[in-house]
């Protein structure tokens, strides 16, 4: 079975849909890393997973939430 997705990258909505389609695995990996940090939080101070760390993890996996939802 094959699937071919076609996007008009000149159209803002379709361009964003394209980004969402190609970033799915990266987003899952980033969320898995965040989940792992949260599960291990008893080993760290309550402040371990700060907003800054959250965005660092997303950046590591090249996930720009503004790009995907704006």
Buried (B, 14 or more C-beta within 10 A) or exposed (E): EEEEEEBEEEEEEEBBBBBEEEBEEBBEBBBEBBEEBEEEEEEEEEEEBEEEEBEEBBEEBEBEEEEEEE
